[in-house]
Amino acid sequence: MDKLKISTANLVILIAGAVMLIASFLAFSKLSLPSISAGGLKIGGTQSYSAWSSHFFLIATIPALLGAVMAAQVALKAFAPGVPLPERVLGLTWNQIHLVLALQATIMMLAFLIQDTGPLDKGIGLFLMVLAAIALLVGAVLRMQESHGARKN
């Protein structure tokens, strides 16, 4: 039985991409209103919004999609080696593409983290997406280091 070998960098990207996508469906932000009961009618409560809800759609889904693209490329290379992937895309190597996508996702998620949301509270999905974006960046940097180390040997 031939063991599947996947580098640490690719494993980090694969896991972080999956976490990023899953977290995008969790509460990205929440609106909490005090509960008021009047005449048997209860008003208030908590409303949560995911990155895919109409309030954040596209701007908050971009980091999730970037992570999914990174994880998909790693998965195809590791688990379906017969699938032909170009060595370069628009003149960039896959390591460079991973670095750019991870940097973009990280910058966007950090911007969401530090922005003033007014009455909205930050949700668990946002925090998990921030952590996953940072992990994607770490994985991309590790990929670059692995490729430089392989060239020197």
Buried (B, 14 or more C-beta within 10 A) or exposed (E): EEEEEBBEBBBBBBBBBBBBBBBBEBBBBBBEEEEEEEEEEEEEEEBBBBBBBEBBEEEBBBBBBBBBBBBEBBBBBBEEEEEEEEEEEEEEBBBBBBBEBBBBBBEBBEEBBEEEEEEBEBBEBBBBBBBBBBBBBBBBBBBBEBBEEEEEE
